[in-house]
Amino acid sequence: MKRLLTTMAAALLLGSAGYAQKTISVKSPDGQIRMTVRVDRKSQPEYDVFYGKTQLVDGGRMGFVFDSGEFGRGLRTGRIERRSGVERYDLITGKSSHVEEPYTEAVIPLLEEAAPHRRINVVIRAFNDGAAFRYVFPEQEGWNSYVMHDELTSFDLAGNPKALTMYLASYTTSHEGFYTQTDYEHLDEGKLMEMPTLFTYPDGTVMSITEAAIRDYAGLYLSKEQGSLRGKLSPLPGQQREKVRASLPHRSPWRVMMIGPEVGRLIASNLLTNLNDPCAVADTTWIRPGKTTFTWWNGCVTPDTTFLAGNNFPTNKYYIDFAARSGLDFHSIYGYAEQPWYYDPNMNFEFPSSEADIMQPLRTLDMPYICKYAAEQGVGIHLWVNWKPLYEQLDDALARFEEWGVKGMMVDFMDRDDQEMIRIQEEILAKSAAHKIFVQFHGSSKPSGLNRTYPNEFTREGTRNYECYKWSLDMGADLDIAIPFTRLLAGATDYHLGGFRAVPKEKLQIRYSNPWVTNTRCHMLGMYVVLESYLGMVCDTPQAYEGQPGFEFIRKVPTTWDETVVPAASVMEYVCVARRKGADWWVGAINNSTPREVTLTADFLGDGAYTAEVYIDTAETADDPNQLEKRTVSLRKGDKLTLPMAGSGGAAIHIYPTR
């Protein structure tokens, strides 16, 4: 009897504790990743994340501050719904053309016990390469809209992993900067940090924090404050307090933790597109990614001519003809010198006049004729535009562009990711798709996997890229090698590739026309594979390319892929990415400024014999970075290739079934 009473008392105590604190766990299908949420009436909901036995997040918090008061204390859980499924979809623009990835999920209703009795659902989802959660604001009585002052999400890390991040001065930013690598405990207090940010734990486990499906919401940043890694939302323009305004139902982006035993798993991950909505474009047959000229980078240089170079047909014809004979898909038109192609009294790309009119080309440019000529050569026209005059006339401008025969736009100088700008970007994507126009966002924030929903988004900037060679001496391979482990994890990366005038770093000079670069020719070739981008830029002049070793690789390399793997990678040292298109594999490797050899194991190949065309640095590359050696070798699955890479070097390989 005494034992029975003791057992009953213990049960009552456990029941009481269970009533006070609810614990909900979700495991990835392979059982390696576990996310646990604890809901306690006395404090904010907290969560932990584990990879195997390694704890990654310890007591991350959830909650909000609204105009109607804080949400996060005095909560109980409603009926928890669990399910498992498989994300199964095709991608036009993505790392894989077909994706099938299983997940498990729990929906946790959080209910306020006191007035105003608001309800927010937390959705937790675990894949084999990461965990994510989002907040869903369902329709409910007594609460039909909100103004959010803060999202109280935090990512409190366990232990002291090594961090790789970019500090930012403010929310208004082009997201172009350099990366800092330091221990978590030494991160600067109170500074904004860009996402994705990578964390490497002592046992080699890696986790990258970012977000997916940013729609009608503010972009998120990180900031270390009093030892806690807190989320910071970009405020709406003109003030600092209000971050999001919404009517219910509404939902936040996914807060994403990409997780793996080594960093290559994150580079190859489809996690962000998994967390986005299916394709919203009914007819996608017109969406054909490819490579483009970008003459602004080289200064729109033409050789000795019988015509005056400038905003005219002959100058554009020169590059259209080059694109046609080189197999490039598009020619970009931005203008000439500092004059956009459309009427703008300011003659300034970044700061347009209030009178700027993108429906009024300069009198020297007959856009319908240029588009018609380009189409006859098998080349599409791709127009640069500043976002402000575009958005002011968006519907009419897109209709006019379609009428002219324009295939795409480079939309520039947004430099914000507050809720208003996020809405503007999606509106541009949706309406451009209706007019069969692709979009390249420049001067923009990171992507979030929205290329699944709007596959007409081909690429985004949000990184300090090779355009800076035109005015800066601080560019180089040590910045390039940070990108695959940070910005690239968010998705397509616009990088102004193709500089074929390389010099040793100590000889670099500023040249606004025909700019120099400091990375080797093989590094430049490798970037076309390492970086994910569905609009590969070919930025130098025809004279720089034609007859030059390695240009044949640029001409042939695809911009869309069926499969992606990462055979070798070491954070901030080197990376080797292999991507398959059909039966062919394309491999790109880039190195930091320290010479090294990297051994590649070709275990990603299928059965049978393959031929590999290998572009590698040579002994002369240190003195002349344009030097390379091209070898042809036979390969089978599991064979090893040793790639010698100079400082600031790289390698590029085209592998195809032996014919």
N, C-alpha and C positions, 0 to 999 in steps of 0.2 A: 504493500500500500504506500509506504514511504517513497519507494522507488517510483511508483506511478505518479504520486504528487509532484516529485522532483521533475519527472519527465514532462508533466503538464505545465509546470511553471516555466521550464526552459522553452517549451513550445510557445507559450504566451509571450515570453520575452522576445523570441525570434520573430514571432508574428508582429509584435509591436515595432521591432527594429525594421522589419521588412516594410511595414506601413510607413515608417518615417523615411526610409531610404529605399529607393527602387533601383536595381542594377540591371541593365540590359546590355547584352553582348552580341556582337555579330562577328562571325569568322569568315574569312575568304574561302572560296570553294576548296582550295588546296590546304586549308587549315593553318597556313603560316602567319597570316595577318589577323589580328584580333583588335576590335575596337569596343570599348566598354563605356557606357554612359551611366552616371549615377545621378539620380534626382532626389534631392533632400529638401524638405520644406524650409529648412533654416538657412540655406545658402544657394548660390547659383548652381545650376546643373554643371557637372564636370565630366570629363572623359579622359580615358587613357588609351594609348595605342601601343601594340606590341608587334614585333616581327620575330616569330619563334619565341625564344626566351629573352630577347632584347627589348627592353622598354624604350620607346621612342618619345612618347608624350606622357607626361605625368601631371594630371590635374588641369588639363586645358578647360577653359570655361566657356559657357554659352549664355547669351542673354542680350538685352537691348535697353536703350533709353529712348523712349518715345515722348512726344508732346503730351501724351496722357500718362506719363510716369514710367518708372523702370519696370522691366519684365525680367524676372529671374529668381525671385524669392517667393516663398509661400506657394509652391507649385506641387501638384500631384500629377500622376500620369493617368491618362485614359487607357482604353483598350489598345494594346500594342498589336500591330499587324506585322506579320513576317511573311516573306516570300523569297523565292529564288528564281532566277531566270537566266537568259542568255541574251546579251546584246548581239544582234545579228544584222549586219547591214553592209552595204557597198559604199565605197568612197570614190568620188571622182578626183578629189584633191586630198591626199592623205598618205600616211606611211605605208598603208596596206590597201589594196583595192577591195578586199573582202575581209570583214572582221566577224569573228564569233568568239565571244568571251563571256564566261559565266560569272554570276555575281550572287551575293546574298544581301538581303535588305531587311531593315526594320523601320517601321514608322511609329514614332513615339509621340503621342499627343501630350503636350504640356498645358495643364489647366490651372488657372489662378483660382485659389480658394476664396479669395476676398475680391470685392469689387475693384475693377470693373469686369472681372471674370473673363478675361481675354483667353484665347486659345491659340497656340502656335504648335505646329507639328514639326518635329525634328526627324528628318529622313536620313538614315545611315545606310551606306552601301559599301560593300567590300568586294573588290576584285582581287585577282591573284597578284596584281602589281600596284595595289594601293587601296586606300580607304578614303571616303569622302562623306561629307554631310552637308545638308542644306536646311534652311528654314522655310516652311510653307505656311502662309497666312490664309486660312480658309474663310469662306463667307460665314458670318455669325451674327447673332443679334447683339445690338448695342455697340458694335465696333465695325465700321464700314470703310474707314480710311485711317491713315496714320502719317505723321511726319516723324522720321527717325533722326534722332540727334546723335546716336552712337550705336554701333554694333559691338557688344562686349565679348565677342569671340577672342579667345587667346589660344596660343599653341605653346604651352609651357613644356619645354623639352626636358627629358630625363638626362642626367649626366652632363657631360661637357663635350658635345660633338664639335668637329671642326666645321665652320660655316664658310660658305662662298656666296657673297652678296654684293649688291650695288647700293651705295648710299645715295639718296636724292635730297636736294635742297628744299623742294616743295612739291605740292601736288600738281602744279602747273609745270609740266616738263615734257621734253621730247624723249625722255627715257634713254638718253645717250650718255654713257659714262664708263668708268672703269670699275673693276671688281676688287673687293677686299677679301682676303682669305685669312681667317683668324679663328681662335677658339671661341665657342659660344659665350663663355664668361667674359671675354674681352671685347665683345661687340659694343659699339658706342651706344651709350644710353640716350634715348630720346630722338635719335635720328630716324628718318623715314628710310625704309629698306624696300627695294624693288622685289617683286616676285616674278618668276620662281627664285627662291633662295634654296641652296643645297646644303644639307647637313650630312656629314660623314661620321659615323660612330666608331668607337675604338675597335669593334670586331669586324669592321668593314661594311656593315649595313649602311645603306644610304637612304635618305628621305628628302624629297623636295616638296616645299610648300608652295602652292599656287591656287588658282581658282578656275572653275569651268562654267560655261554657260552664263556669261555676264550679259544680262538682258534686262533693261529697264531698272537698273540698279547702279550704284556707284562702284568704281574699282576699289580694290582692297590693297593695302600696303601692310608692312610689318614694322613694329617699333619695339625695341627692348626698353621696358620701363619697370624699374624696381625688380629686376631679375625676371620679369614675365615678358613673353613674346606676344605682344598684343596686336590685334588687327586694327587698322586705321582706314576709315572710308574717306574717299575724296569728296570734299564738300561741294554742294551746289554753288554756282558762280555768285560772286558778289558778297559773300558772307562765309562764316566758318562753322556755324552751329548745325544747320540743317544738311543732312546727307542724302536722305531718300524721302520722296513723297509718293504715296501710292494709295490706290483704292483696292479693297479686297474683292476677290482673291488675288494673292500676289505670292511671289516666292523669291528667295535670294539666289545668288549663284551658289554653286557647290564649293565648299571649302575643301581643298584637295591635298592629300598627302600621298605623293607617288613614292613607292617603297620597293626596295629590292636588295638582293645580296651583293650586287655590284652595280656601278653606275650605268653600264651599257644597257641594262634592263630598262632603265628610265628613258634613255634616249629612244629606244625602240617601242616604247609603250604607246598604246592607243587609248589610254585612260581618259584623256580630256574629250575626245570625240565620243567615247562610250557614254559620257555624262551629258551629252547634248541631245536636243530633239532631232527627230528624223528630218530628212530633206524637205524643205518647204517650197522648193522650186518644182513646179509641175513638169515642165519640159526642160530637160537638161542636155538634150542632144547637141545644143549649140556651144556648150561649155568645153572648150578645148585649150587646156593650159599649154604653155610653150615658153620659148625664149624670145627676148626682145632686145633691140638696141636701146641705149639710153645715152643720147648724144650730149646731154648737159654735162655729164661727168668729164668727157674728154674736151669740152669747150666747143662742141659742134664743129670740129676741125674738118676742113676739106682740103684737098691738094690744090696745086695750081690749077686754076679753072678759067673757063671762058665766061663765067657768070660771077656776080657779086654774091658772096656767101651771106646768108641772113634768113629772115623769116620769109621764105619764098619757096616755090615749087622746086627749082633746080637743086637747092641744098637738101631738101627732103628726098628728092629723087635719088641723089647720090647714095643715101643710106638705105633707102628702100631697095635699090638695086643690089647693094651689098647684102642685105638681109635675104633677098631672094636667092642669090647664088650661093649663100652660105647655109641655107636651110633654116634660117631663123624665122620664127612665126609672126613676129610683130616688129613694128617700128614705132618708137615713141616720139611724140612732138610736144615739146614744152615751150618753145619760143626760141629766141636767140639773144645772146648776151644777157642783159637783165630785163628784156622785154618779153612778157608772156605772149603766147600766140593769139590771145584775145585782147580786146580793147581794155586798157587800164591806164589812166593818166599817171598813176604813181610809178609805172615801170618798175615794179617791185614784186618779187614772187611771194615774200612772206607777209607783207602788209599791203593788201589790195586797197584801192580807192573805193569809196562808197559808190562810185560811178562805174566800177569794173563790170563788164558785161561779157560773160562767157558764151553768149549766143551771137556775139559779134566778132568774128575773126578779123584780124588785121586785113587791110585791103589787099595786101600782097599774098594772102593765103586763100586759095579757093579750096575749102575743105572737101566739098563733094568731089571735086576733080582729083585731089590728092588721094582720097579714100578709094576712088574708082581705079586710079592707076595702081595703087598698092594691091588692091584685090586682084587685078589682072596679073600681077606678079606672084600671087599666092601669099601675100603679106597683109596682115591686119594692122590698122592704125590704133594707137594707144595714146590717149591725150593726158597730159599733166593738167591738173586744176587745183587751185586753192579752194579749200572746203567752203569758205564763206560765200563768195559769189556763186558757187555751185548750189549751195543749199538754198540761197535766196530765190533761185529760179529752178529748183530741182526737177519738177515735173516737165516743164517746158524744155529745159536744157536736155534732159535725157531723150525726150521725143525727137529733138533736133539732132542730137548725136546719132540716134538710130537711123534717122532719115539720111544723114550724111554717109553712114556706113561705118561709124566708129565701133571698134570691138571692145575697148576697155578704157579705164581711167586710172590714173594715179592721183589719189585724193590726198592733199598735203596740208601740213601745218595745223593740225588739230590740237596737239600738245596738251590734251586734257583727257581724263576718263571719269569725270563726274557723271551723274545719272543723265543729265541733259545731253552730254556728248555721246554717251553710250546709246541713247535713243536715236540720235542723229545718225550715227554710224549704221545702225540696223536699218533705219529708214532708207539710207542710201543703198545698202545692199539689196533690200527687198525691191525697191523701185528700179534699180539697175537691172536686176534679174528679169523684171517684166519687160525691159527693153533690150534684153540679150546683150548686156554689157558686163564685163568682168571688172573687178575692183582690186586695186592695190592701195592699201592705206599706208601713207608715209607721214612722218611726224606724228606717230600714233602710239597708243599703249599696246601692251602685249596682247596676243590672241588668247582665246579661251576654248578652242575646239568648235567654234561656230561654223567652220568650214564644212561640217557635216550638215548643218541646217541650210547654209547658204554656200554651196560649192562654187559660186562665182566670186568668192573672196579668194584670191590667188596668193596673196602674201601681205605681210605687214613689216614695218620697220621696227621702231621701238628698241633700237640698239645703235651704238656708235660704230658706224660701218665705214666702208672705204671712200665714201664721199668726203670724209674728213682729211684724206690725203691731199685734197686741193688747198687746204689752209692750215694744216697742223702737222707738226713733226713728231707727235707722240703716238702715232699708230704703229701697229706691228703684230707679230705672231703671238705675243704674250697676252694681248687682248683677244685675238681670234680664238685662242684655246680656251678662254673662259666661256665663250658663247655656247658650245655644245652642252655644258654642264649647268647652265642657268637659263638664259633667254630661249634657247632652242627647245627646252623641255615644254615650253608653252605652245610651240607650233611654228608655222612657217616664218622665215626670217629673211627679210629683204636686205641685201648687203652690198649692192653695187659691185658685182663681181666682174672679173675679166681684165684687170690691169695687166698689160703685157710689157710694161717698161719698168723692170725691177732693178734696183740698185742696192748695194749694201747699206745698212741703216745709217752708218756714219756719213754717207754721201748724200743722204736724202735732202732735197731742197723743195721749197714750195713752188709748185707750178700749177696755175689755175687751168691752163690748157695743156694737153698731153701730160697729165700728172704722172709722177713716179709712184711706185709702191716698193716696199722693202721685203716682201715675202717672195720665196722662190717661185718659179713657174710651176713646179709640181705642187707646191702649197696652193697656188691659185686654182689649179685643175682639181685638186682634192676637195676644195671648198664647194664645188658644184654638186658633190655627192654628200659631203658631211652635212651641209645645211639643207634643211627642208624648205623648199620654196617652189611654187608652181608657176612662177614667172621668173625664170632664170635670166638675170641681166647680163648682157654682153656689152660692156660700157666703153671699151676703147675704140680706136678708129679702125677703119678697114685696113689702112696701111700698117697698123701695129699687128694685125692678125694674119693677113694673107701671106702664105708662104712661110709662116713661123711654126716651129715645132710645138706640138701640143694643141694647136687650134683645131685639128681634126677631132680631138677628144671633145672639145666644147661643142662642135657642130653636131656630134652624134649623141651626146649624153641626154637622156630623157629628163623630164621634170615631174613626171608622175610615176608611181611605183606600185608594184603588186605585193612587195614584202620588204621588211627592213630588219636587219640584225646588226649587232655591234660586236665584232670579233675581238676587239682589243680597245681598252680605254684606261687612262689614268688621269685623275682630276688635275687639271692645270698643267699637264705634261704633254699628252698626246691622245688622239682618238682616231679610230679606224671604223668607218661605217660602210656596210655593204647593203646595197639595195637591188632588188630584182625587178626587172621589167620583162615579162614574158619568160623566155628561156635564158635570157642574158642577165648577168650580174655586173653591177658597176660598184667599184670600191673607191672610196676616198679616204685619205689619211692626212692629218695635219699635225704639226709638231710645234712646240713652243720654241724659244730661242736657243735651246741647248741641243747640240747634235746628239743623235741616238739611233739605234737600230731597233725596229719593232718586228717581231715575228707574227705573221698572220697565219692562222690555221684555217684552211678552206673546208671546214666541216659543214658549212651551209650549202655546199653544192649537192646536186643530185648525183645519181649514178651515171657512169659513162665518162668519156674523155672530153676535156675542155681545153680551149686555147685561151691564153691570157696575154693581152697587150698591156705591158707594165711600163709606166712612166715613173722614173725615179731621179732623185738628185744625183749629181756626179761629184767627183773630187774637185772640179772646177767651179762648182756652184757657189762656193763661199765668195769667190772673187767676182763672178758674174751670175747672179741669181736667175738669169734667164736660161741658163744651161740645164739641159736634162738629157737623160738617156732613155731610149725606148727599146724594151726587150720583148720578144715573143717567146713564151714558154708554154709547155704542156702541163695541165693540172688534172688531178682527180680529187674526189672528195677525201678530205683529211690530210691532203698534202700541205706542206708548210712553205710560206714565202717569207723571206727576210727582206724588209724594206729599210734601206739606209736613208735616213732623213737628216739633212743639214739643219743647222740652227735656222729657225724660221722656214723650215722646209716642209716637205710632204710627199705624197705619192698618189697616183691615180691608176686604176686598173679597169679594163674592160674584159670581162670573161664571157665566153660564149661556147656553146657546144661545138666540138671540132667537126668541121664540115668536110 
